[in-house]
């Protein structure tokens, strides 16, 4: 059965990767590919032209850790994300992302699965999302994730506690260590066994 255009567009590389200044041209194309409403919701203003998009891309790279998800041929950034110091709490990190329309639907969960363990490993305790109150999509995603949302004068902040994720990772690592210890002990009693 032939693939639809959306299915073909959604095929992507295996995982998210950190982006560097070498990726500015791809970041610019991603930003310009977003519709004007998406640009405003993600960057605060519609993007006027390629120079404006490049300034946004370079500012993102200077102020944040920027990551993306490439298509399978490594030609287009299907999703662009960033994280950096949050404004309200020292142990919090602010995250933001944008995805091309053809790959939306489940992409934020895929990003969270990759990003949250990374943020926990870096010692962050909480995630913040800052967005405009009229961004119904982000509001819905925040509520679906159980985030606390506080809106004032048209701007919202959603909070997500990373401690449950940190606890789950710690439990998994403890279980893995116990399993490895049991295998090490078993290998000493079995001649010729190697680990």
N, CA, C and O of each residue as an XYZ file, in Angstrom:
780
protein
N       0.841     -1.177      0.000
C       0.000      0.000      0.000
C       0.891      1.246      0.000
O       1.776      1.357      0.848
N       0.682      2.175     -0.918
C       1.530      3.369     -0.979
C       1.326      4.272      0.234
O       0.244      4.331      0.817
N       2.402      4.974      0.597
C       2.332      5.895      1.731
C       1.652      7.192      1.313
O       1.761      7.633      0.169
N       0.947      7.792      2.270
C       0.401      9.118      2.027
C       1.513     10.136      2.201
O       2.572      9.824      2.747
N       1.274     11.343      1.740
C       2.269     12.401      1.902
C       2.573     12.638      3.373
O       3.732     12.833      3.740
N       1.540     12.625      4.229
C       1.754     12.856      5.664
C       2.583     11.740      6.274
O       3.442     12.002      7.115
N       2.339     10.474      5.858
C       3.124      9.371      6.397
C       4.579      9.497      5.980
O       5.483      9.286      6.789
N       4.804      9.835      4.732
C       6.175      9.982      4.251
C       6.879     11.123      4.965
O       8.053     11.007      5.319
N       6.164     12.236      5.182
C       6.766     13.388      5.855
C       7.090     13.080      7.299
O       8.052     13.611      7.854
N       6.287     12.220      7.910
C       6.469     11.939      9.326
C       7.616     10.980      9.596
O       8.038     10.844     10.744
N       8.133     10.311      8.572
C       9.265      9.429      8.803
C      10.448     10.285      9.235
O      10.796     11.270      8.584
N      11.048      9.892     10.331
C      12.100     10.739     10.880
C      13.283      9.907     11.330
O      13.235      8.677     11.373
N      14.339     10.618     11.661
C      15.507      9.978     12.225
C      15.108      9.312     13.542
O      14.028      9.569     14.074
N      15.974      8.469     14.052
C      15.641      7.671     15.228
C      15.394      8.502     16.479
O      14.548      8.142     17.297
N      16.109      9.594     16.641
C      15.975     10.345     17.886
C      16.307     11.816     17.680
O      16.788     12.233     16.627
N      16.036     12.571     18.709
C      16.368     13.988     18.718
C      17.876     14.142     18.875
O      18.544     13.282     19.450
N      18.399     15.239     18.361
C      19.829     15.524     18.465
C      20.019     16.995     18.808
O      19.181     17.836     18.483
N      21.131     17.291     19.470
C      21.484     18.685     19.738
C      21.859     19.353     18.421
O      22.461     18.735     17.543
N      21.492     20.619     18.301
C      21.812     21.387     17.104
C      22.923     22.378     17.418
O      23.098     22.787     18.566
N      23.661     22.756     16.402
C      24.809     23.649     16.544
C      24.662     24.815     15.566
O      23.730     24.834     14.763
N      25.576     25.788     15.630
C      25.525     26.879     14.650
C      25.582     26.391     13.195
O      25.099     27.080     12.297
N      26.161     25.220     12.958
C      26.177     24.674     11.598
C      24.764     24.373     11.080
O      24.547     24.271      9.873
N      23.812     24.234     12.002
C      22.438     23.895     11.631
C      21.540     25.121     11.445
O      20.336     24.979     11.230
N      22.116     26.320     11.527
C      21.304     27.534     11.391
C      20.478     27.548     10.099
O      19.299     27.900     10.153
N      21.040     27.183      8.942
C      20.199     27.201      7.732
C      18.951     26.307      7.856
O      17.873     26.690      7.401
N      19.088     25.138      8.458
C      17.937     24.243      8.629
C      16.943     24.810      9.639
O      15.732     24.659      9.475
N      17.457     25.463     10.686
C      16.581     26.088     11.672
C      15.781     27.212     11.014
O      14.584     27.357     11.261
N      16.451     28.005     10.175
C      15.781     29.096      9.455
C      14.663     28.539      8.580
O      13.556     29.078      8.575
N      14.938     27.472      7.844
C      13.905     26.871      6.982
C      12.739     26.384      7.836
O      11.582     26.584      7.465
N      13.024     25.744      8.979
C      11.957     25.268      9.862
C      11.083     26.444     10.313
O       9.856     26.383     10.227
N      11.721     27.502     10.790
C      10.980     28.667     11.286
C      10.110     29.258     10.177
O       8.949     29.597     10.406
N      10.669     29.378      8.993
C       9.925     29.996      7.887
C       8.826     29.089      7.360
O       7.859     29.572      6.772
N       8.957     27.788      7.560
C       7.936     26.839      7.101
C       6.690     26.890      7.978
O       5.591     26.569      7.524
N       6.862     27.295      9.237
C       5.712     27.412     10.136
C       4.784     28.513      9.639
O       5.244     29.510      9.082
N       3.503     28.341      9.837
C       2.549     29.383      9.486
C       2.716     30.593     10.389
O       3.328     30.501     11.453
N       2.174     31.723      9.965
C       2.312     32.963     10.733
C       1.774     32.823     12.148
O       2.389     33.320     13.091
N       0.645     32.161     12.313
C       0.079     31.979     13.657
C       1.013     31.127     14.519
O       1.208     31.426     15.697
N       1.591     30.071     13.943
C       2.541     29.230     14.689
C       3.800     30.008     15.043
O       4.337     29.849     16.140
N       4.276     30.844     14.133
C       5.455     31.663     14.413
C       5.184     32.595     15.590
O       6.020     32.745     16.481
N       4.009     33.218     15.583
C       3.672     34.145     16.663
C       3.571     33.408     17.998
O       4.059     33.885     19.023
N       2.936     32.248     17.967
C       2.780     31.490     19.207
C       4.120     30.973     19.723
O       4.324     30.903     20.935
N       5.021     30.615     18.839
C       6.318     30.044     19.252
C       7.349     31.119     19.571
O       8.103     30.994     20.535
N       7.382     32.191     18.750
C       8.452     33.187     18.886
C       7.961     34.567     19.301
O       8.766     35.483     19.465
N       6.668     34.727     19.471
C       6.120     35.997     19.929
C       5.729     36.953     18.828
O       4.935     37.868     19.049
N       6.280     36.752     17.635
C       5.976     37.617     16.495
C       5.997     36.780     15.221
O       6.649     35.737     15.172
N       5.285     37.235     14.190
C       5.448     36.571     12.895
C       6.843     36.880     12.348
O       7.388     37.953     12.602
N       7.398     35.968     11.620
C       8.742     36.143     11.069
C       8.629     36.861      9.726
O       7.923     36.415      8.822
N       9.340     37.982      9.619
C       9.213     38.841      8.440
C       9.890     38.256      7.202
O       9.313     38.243      6.115
N      11.134     37.768      7.381
C      11.908     37.309      6.227
C      13.025     36.391      6.713
O      13.108     36.078      7.901
N      13.887     35.960      5.782
C      14.972     35.029      6.124
C      15.949     35.643      7.130
O      16.437     34.940      8.015
N      16.241     36.934      7.012
C      17.162     37.573      7.960
C      16.583     37.563      9.373
O      17.301     37.298     10.338
N      15.305     37.847      9.495
C      14.638     37.824     10.798
C      14.676     36.411     11.379
O      14.950     36.234     12.566
N      14.400     35.403     10.544
C      14.438     34.009     10.996
C      15.846     33.624     11.440
O      16.010     32.891     12.415
N      16.856     34.113     10.733
C      18.235     33.793     11.108
C      18.596     34.432     12.453
O      19.285     33.814     13.265
N      18.136     35.661     12.692
C      18.389     36.302     13.992
C      17.745     35.497     15.117
O      18.348     35.306     16.173
N      16.522     35.026     14.890
C      15.845     34.197     15.899
C      16.638     32.917     16.140
O      16.838     32.518     17.288
N      17.092     32.269     15.060
C      17.844     31.015     15.173
C      19.136     31.223     15.957
O      19.456     30.431     16.844
N      19.871     32.267     15.641
C      21.147     32.519     16.330
C      20.923     32.884     17.796
O      21.699     32.477     18.661
N      19.862     33.654     18.082
C      19.545     34.004     19.472
C      19.169     32.748     20.268
O      19.583     32.595     21.417
N      18.390     31.857     19.661
C      18.049     30.593     20.317
C      19.303     29.824     20.691
O      19.427     29.333     21.813
N      20.239     29.718     19.745
C      21.468     28.957     19.994
C      22.353     29.617     21.048
O      23.079     28.922     21.759
N      22.307     30.946     21.163
C      23.111     31.643     22.167
C      22.545     31.496     23.564
O      23.298     31.422     24.535
N      21.212     31.452     23.679
C      20.574     31.506     24.991
C      20.107     30.151     25.518
O      19.797     30.034     26.703
N      20.051     29.135     24.672
C      19.449     27.873     25.052
C      20.228     26.691     24.500
O      21.112     26.839     23.656
N      19.877     25.523     24.998
C      20.279     24.290     24.341
C      19.187     24.016     23.309
O      18.005     23.955     23.646
N      19.585     23.854     22.072
C      18.630     23.687     20.975
C      18.777     22.275     20.422
O      19.888     21.783     20.224
N      17.652     21.638     20.177
C      17.667     20.281     19.647
C      16.602     20.158     18.567
O      15.720     21.008     18.443
N      16.699     19.102     17.802
C      15.732     18.921     16.738
C      15.574     17.472     16.366
O      16.338     16.608     16.798
N      14.578     17.224     15.566
C      14.326     15.907     15.008
C      14.320     16.063     13.492
O      13.466     16.746     12.926
N      15.276     15.423     12.854
C      15.405     15.501     11.399
C      14.482     14.489     10.736
O      14.076     13.498     11.345
N      14.160     14.759      9.480
C      13.481     13.731      8.690
C      14.504     12.632      8.386
O      15.697     12.801      8.638
N      14.028     11.507      7.842
C      14.899     10.349      7.631
C      16.075     10.664      6.702
O      17.136     10.052      6.828
N      15.905     11.599      5.782
C      16.993     11.930      4.852
C      17.895     13.048      5.370
O      18.818     13.468      4.672
N      17.639     13.534      6.584
C      18.435     14.594      7.214
C      18.422     15.875      6.359
O      19.435     16.563      6.235
N      17.265     16.171      5.782
C      17.124     17.372      4.968
C      16.319     18.456      5.654
O      16.581     19.643      5.455
N      15.329     18.062      6.470
C      14.437     19.037      7.113
C      14.325     18.739      8.601
O      14.348     17.585      9.029
N      14.203     19.806      9.374
C      13.913     19.659     10.801
C      12.400     19.556     10.962
O      11.672     20.519     10.722
N      11.937     18.377     11.371
C      10.507     18.180     11.576
C      10.049     18.850     12.854
O       8.924     19.342     12.947
N      10.935     18.865     13.838
C      10.616     19.477     15.128
C      11.838     20.233     15.614
O      12.971     19.783     15.440
N      11.601     21.377     16.223
C      12.664     22.218     16.770
C      12.313     22.498     18.224
O      11.227     22.998     18.518
N      13.216     22.181     19.124
C      12.977     22.414     20.542
C      14.151     23.128     21.180
O      15.250     23.176     20.629
N      13.893     23.680     22.352
C      14.964     24.348     23.092
C      14.640     24.308     24.576
O      13.484     24.182     24.978
N      15.693     24.418     25.379
C      15.493     24.575     26.814
C      16.611     25.438     27.381
O      17.746     25.429     26.905
N      16.240     26.181     28.416
C      17.183     27.077     29.061
C      16.658     27.477     30.422
O      15.597     27.021     30.848
N      17.396     28.323     31.096
C      17.041     28.733     32.453
C      15.661     29.376     32.496
O      15.340     30.264     31.706
N      14.873     28.910     33.424
C      13.538     29.484     33.615
C      13.650     30.808     34.345
O      14.637     31.067     35.034
N      12.651     31.630     34.193
C      12.700     32.955     34.798
C      12.254     32.976     36.251
O      12.682     33.851     37.003
N      11.410     32.044     36.669
C      10.807     32.142     37.993
C      11.467     31.313     39.083
O      11.347     31.657     40.259
N      12.155     30.240     38.739
C      12.736     29.371     39.765
C      14.117     28.889     39.330
O      14.327     28.551     38.165
N      15.054     28.859     40.275
C      16.427     28.462     39.952
C      16.550     27.011     39.530
O      17.405     26.678     38.710
N      15.702     26.133     40.082
C      15.816     24.714     39.762
C      14.909     24.300     38.607
O      14.723     23.111     38.349
N      14.351     25.283     37.920
C      13.437     25.007     36.809
C      14.119     25.292     35.479
O      15.088     26.048     35.404
N      13.596     24.676     34.446
C      14.083     24.886     33.093
C      12.871     25.201     32.219
O      11.815     24.582     32.347
N      13.047     26.169     31.334
C      11.960     26.517     30.418
C      12.184     25.772     29.111
O      13.284     25.787     28.559
N      11.142     25.124     28.622
C      11.237     24.415     27.351
C      10.242     25.003     26.362
O       9.219     25.571     26.744
N      10.565     24.854     25.090
C       9.677     25.309     24.030
C       9.934     24.439     22.805
O      11.024     23.892     22.638
N       8.927     24.317     21.957
C       9.110     23.517     20.752
C       8.132     23.933     19.673
O       7.115     24.574     19.936
N       8.466     23.555     18.459
C       7.568     23.727     17.324
C       7.741     22.521     16.418
O       8.834     21.965     16.304
N       6.652     22.124     15.776
C       6.681     20.986     14.865
C       5.984     21.382     13.574
O       5.024     22.153     13.580
N       6.473     20.853     12.486
C       5.805     21.098     11.214
C       4.411     20.481     11.270
O       4.229     19.431     11.886
N       3.435     21.107     10.646
C       2.053     20.630     10.737
C       1.867     19.160     10.371
O       1.035     18.478     10.969
N       2.624     18.666      9.404
C       2.417     17.293      8.945
C       2.890     16.215      9.924
O       2.605     15.034      9.725
N       3.615     16.611     10.983
C       4.074     15.595     11.945
C       3.462     15.781     13.328
O       3.865     15.109     14.277
N       2.511     16.669     13.451
C       1.900     16.897     14.758
C       0.987     15.733     15.115
O       0.498     15.004     14.253
N       0.778     15.589     16.408
C      -0.052     14.499     16.899
C       0.845     13.434     17.502
O       1.271     12.512     16.805
N       1.133     13.550     18.779
C       2.001     12.590     19.450
C       3.460     12.997     19.505
O       4.250     12.367     20.208
N       3.830     14.038     18.777
C       5.236     14.448     18.740
C       5.693     15.013     20.081
O       6.849     14.830     20.461
N       4.805     15.697     20.804
C       5.223     16.259     22.094
C       5.528     15.143     23.098
O       6.418     15.297     23.934
N       4.807     14.029     23.027
C       5.099     12.901     23.912
C       6.439     12.267     23.546
O       7.219     11.897     24.425
N       6.698     12.145     22.262
C       7.982     11.597     21.815
C       9.136     12.474     22.300
O      10.164     11.971     22.751
N       8.952     13.784     22.201
C       9.976     14.704     22.677
C      10.156     14.573     24.188
O      11.288     14.544     24.669
N       9.065     14.494     24.938
C       9.139     14.374     26.395
C       9.889     13.113     26.798
O      10.680     13.141     27.740
N       9.655     12.015     26.105
C      10.335     10.757     26.417
C      11.846     10.882     26.251
O      12.608     10.243     26.977
N      12.276     11.697     25.304
C      13.714     11.918     25.095
C      14.260     12.977     26.040
O      15.363     12.831     26.566
N      13.495     14.045     26.259
C      13.997     15.217     26.972
C      13.984     15.079     28.491
O      14.955     15.469     29.140
N      12.926     14.542     29.074
C      12.790     14.543     30.531
C      13.936     13.828     31.248
O      14.457     14.374     32.220
N      14.355     12.630     30.816
C      15.507     12.012     31.486
C      16.781     12.856     31.390
O      17.596     12.867     32.313
N      16.943     13.548     30.288
C      18.101     14.429     30.100
C      18.062     15.581     31.107
O      19.078     15.914     31.717
N      16.890     16.182     31.276
C      16.759     17.295     32.210
C      16.955     16.833     33.651
O      17.563     17.542     34.452
N      16.446     15.654     33.983
C      16.648     15.089     35.324
C      18.140     14.879     35.574
O      18.645     15.219     36.644
N      18.844     14.319     34.592
C      20.284     14.075     34.737
C      21.058     15.373     34.942
O      22.116     15.367     35.572
N      20.547     16.479     34.422
C      21.203     17.774     34.584
C      20.810     18.460     35.892
O      21.292     19.554     36.185
N      19.935     17.823     36.685
C      19.588     18.345     37.997
C      18.388     19.273     38.045
O      18.137     19.894     39.079
N      17.649     19.384     36.967
C      16.465     20.244     36.965
C      15.329     19.562     37.717
O      15.156     18.346     37.628
N      14.560     20.348     38.452
C      13.464     19.815     39.271
C      12.089     20.081     38.659
O      11.109     19.420     39.001
N      12.030     21.048     37.758
C      10.733     21.456     37.237
C      10.883     22.016     35.827
O      11.896     22.625     35.482
N       9.848     21.792     35.024
C       9.787     22.348     33.674
C       8.747     23.457     33.672
O       7.692     23.340     34.296
N       9.058     24.528     32.963
C       8.099     25.618     32.760
C       7.849     25.776     31.270
O       8.765     25.678     30.453
N       6.596     26.021     30.935
C       6.233     26.438     29.583
C       5.624     27.818     29.691
O       4.695     28.016     30.474
N       6.112     28.764     28.940
C       5.519     30.096     28.865
C       4.829     30.216     27.518
O       5.431     29.940     26.480
N       3.563     30.628     27.530
C       2.812     30.708     26.286
C       1.663     31.696     26.436
O       1.296     32.095     27.541
N       1.111     32.076     25.295
C      -0.013     33.005     25.290
C      -1.302     32.251     25.605
O      -1.466     31.095     25.215
N      -2.200     32.906     26.301
C      -3.456     32.277     26.724
C      -4.285     31.800     25.536
O      -5.075     30.866     25.676
N      -4.120     32.425     24.363
C      -4.907     32.002     23.204
C      -4.318     30.791     22.487
O      -4.842     30.380     21.451
N      -3.242     30.211     23.015
C      -2.648     29.017     22.425
C      -3.371     27.784     22.978
O      -2.916     27.152     23.932
N      -4.494     27.463     22.360
C      -5.352     26.374     22.841
C      -4.650     25.026     22.784
O      -4.895     24.172     23.636
N      -3.782     24.814     21.800
C      -3.089     23.532     21.675
C      -2.164     23.301     22.866
O      -2.206     22.237     23.484
N      -1.335     24.281     23.193
C      -0.421     24.126     24.323
C      -1.201     24.018     25.633
O      -0.831     23.237     26.510
N      -2.264     24.787     25.772
C      -3.097     24.690     26.972
C      -3.627     23.268     27.133
O      -3.590     22.709     28.229
N      -4.118     22.685     26.043
C      -4.665     21.321     26.092
C      -3.579     20.304     26.427
O      -3.805     19.402     27.234
N      -2.398     20.440     25.814
C      -1.302     19.507     26.102
C      -0.883     19.630     27.561
O      -0.669     18.617     28.229
N      -0.763     20.853     28.064
C      -0.366     21.069     29.461
C      -1.358     20.410     30.413
O      -0.960     19.731     31.360
N      -2.624     20.609     30.164
C      -3.644     20.020     31.045
C      -3.644     18.498     30.943
O      -3.813     17.808     31.948
N      -3.455     17.974     29.732
C      -3.407     16.519     29.541
C      -2.251     15.904     30.319
O      -2.362     14.783     30.815
N      -1.143     16.632     30.426
C       0.033     16.153     31.151
C      -0.060     16.390     32.654
O       0.845     16.015     33.400
N      -1.142     17.006     33.099
C      -1.294     17.269     34.523
C      -0.468     18.448     35.012
O      -0.156     18.532     36.199
N      -0.111     19.351     34.122
C       0.669     20.521     34.500
C      -0.247     21.541     35.169
O      -1.428     21.649     34.837
N       0.309     22.272     36.098
C      -0.419     23.386     36.706
C      -0.265     24.582     35.786
O       0.850     24.931     35.400
N      -1.379     25.214     35.430
C      -1.360     26.334     34.500
C      -1.841     27.586     35.224
O      -2.906     27.588     35.840
N      -1.042     28.652     35.143
C      -1.376     29.932     35.753
C      -1.364     30.994     34.648
O      -0.326     31.239     34.033
N      -2.518     31.623     34.397
C      -2.628     32.644     33.345
C      -2.946     33.998     33.961
O      -3.812     34.117     34.828
N      -2.226     35.020     33.494
C      -2.462     36.399     33.928
C      -2.222     37.333     32.762
O      -1.190     37.264     32.093
N      -3.180     38.201     32.529
C      -3.089     39.231     31.499
C      -2.677     38.659     30.147
O      -1.842     39.241     29.455
N      -3.257     37.525     29.770
C      -3.033     36.954     28.452
C      -1.814     36.071     28.306
O      -1.604     35.482     27.245
N      -0.998     35.964     29.358
C       0.179     35.099     29.292
C       0.060     34.010     30.348
O      -0.408     34.248     31.461
N       0.494     32.803     29.971
C       0.373     31.647     30.866
C       1.737     31.027     31.135
O       2.654     31.100     30.317
N       1.835     30.416     32.310
C       2.982     29.594     32.665
C       2.428     28.263     33.145
O       1.561     28.219     34.018
N       2.937     27.179     32.569
C       2.564     25.837     33.009
C       3.784     25.218     33.674
O       4.911     25.415     33.220
N       3.555     24.464     34.758
C       4.640     23.852     35.518
C       4.495     22.339     35.510
O       3.382     21.817     35.587
N       5.609     21.640     35.417
C       5.617     20.179     35.479
C       6.730     19.767     36.428
O       7.885     20.148     36.237
N       6.393     19.002     37.435
C       7.353     18.531     38.431
C       8.104     17.329     37.881
O       7.485     16.320     37.543
N       9.426     17.417     37.786
C      10.248     16.326     37.265
C      10.595     15.282     38.323
O      11.177     14.250     37.990
N      10.252     15.525     39.595
C      10.649     14.590     40.651
C      10.115     13.170     40.429
O      10.868     12.218     40.637
N       8.853     12.977     40.018
C       8.413     11.602     39.747
C       9.241     10.918     38.658
O       9.511      9.720     38.744
N       9.642     11.673     37.638
C      10.500     11.113     36.597
C      11.855     10.747     37.173
O      12.397      9.684     36.870
N      12.407     11.632     38.010
C      13.702     11.350     38.646
C      13.608     10.103     39.528
O      14.514      9.269     39.524
N      12.523      9.976     40.277
C      12.339      8.800     41.141
C      12.244      7.524     40.315
O      12.834      6.507     40.678
N      11.509      7.569     39.213
C      11.361      6.389     38.354
C      12.706      5.981     37.749
O      13.024      4.794     37.682
N      13.492      6.963     37.310
C      14.819      6.666     36.754
C      15.709      6.051     37.824
O      16.415      5.077     37.563
N      15.676      6.624     39.040
C      16.497      6.102     40.132
C      16.118      4.664     40.466
O      16.991      3.822     40.674
N      14.804      4.378     40.519
C      14.355      3.015     40.795
C      14.810      2.055     39.696
O      15.238      0.938     39.984
N      14.718      2.488     38.445
C      15.134      1.642     37.335
C      16.635      1.362     37.420
O      17.063      0.224     37.226
N      17.437      2.393     37.709
C      18.884      2.205     37.816
C      19.240      1.310     39.000
O      20.146      0.484     38.893
N      18.540      1.461     40.131
C      18.781      0.590     41.286
C      18.475     -0.862     40.934
O      19.234     -1.764     41.287
N      17.355     -1.086     40.235
C      16.994     -2.446     39.819
C      18.009     -3.032     38.860
O      18.345     -4.213     38.950
N      18.501     -2.213     37.941
C      19.519     -2.665     37.000
C      20.803     -3.028     37.739
O      21.431     -4.043     37.438
N      21.191     -2.202     38.703
C      22.404     -2.479     39.475
C      22.263     -3.790     40.244
O      23.212     -4.571     40.302
N      21.094     -4.043     40.833
C      20.861     -5.298     41.559
C      20.944     -6.495     40.601
O      21.518     -7.530     40.942
N      20.374     -6.347     39.416
C      20.428     -7.418     38.426
C      21.864     -7.696     37.996
O      22.275     -8.852     37.898
N      22.618     -6.644     37.743
C      24.014     -6.817     37.350
C      24.837     -7.460     38.465
O      25.698     -8.299     38.201
N      24.573     -7.070     39.696
C      25.278     -7.661     40.837
C      24.961     -9.152     40.950
O      25.850     -9.961     41.214
N      23.698     -9.510     40.749
C      23.309    -10.922     40.795
C      24.002    -11.715     39.690
O      24.439    -12.843     39.922
N      24.104    -11.147     38.508
C      24.778    -11.814     37.395
C      26.269    -11.942     37.687
O      26.870    -12.978     37.406
N      26.866    -10.897     38.249
C      28.297    -10.963     38.604
C      28.537    -12.070     39.619
O      29.477    -12.853     39.477
N      27.692    -12.139     40.642
C      27.840    -13.175     41.670
C      27.654    -14.559     41.072
O      28.395    -15.481     41.412
N      26.682    -14.720     40.191
C      26.414    -16.013     39.564
C      27.584    -16.419     38.688
O      27.925    -17.600     38.630
N      28.213    -15.457     37.998
C      29.310    -15.802     37.106
C      30.533    -16.308     37.850
O      31.341    -17.041     37.278
N      30.690    -15.921     39.149
C      31.820    -16.413     39.942
C      31.629    -17.880     40.304
O      32.617    -18.590     40.487
N      30.404    -18.352     40.413
C      30.152    -19.733     40.806
C      30.097    -20.669     39.616
O      30.101    -21.887     39.798
N      30.046    -20.145     38.417
C      29.943    -20.960     37.218
C      31.254    -20.914     36.446
O      31.627    -19.859     35.933
N      31.979    -22.066     36.352
C      33.279    -22.051     35.646
C      33.097    -21.661     34.173
O      32.199    -22.150     33.487
N      33.956    -20.787     33.725
C      33.947    -20.391     32.331
C      32.952    -19.290     31.997
O      32.959    -18.796     30.869
N      32.105    -18.889     32.921
C      31.129    -17.839     32.629
C      31.814    -16.493     32.602
O      32.709    -16.232     33.405
N      31.404    -15.641     31.689
C      31.978    -14.306     31.582
C      30.867    -13.289     31.518
O      29.780    -13.563     31.009
N      31.149    -12.116     32.037
C      30.196    -11.011     31.951
C      30.869     -9.848     31.303
O      30.251     -8.798     31.125
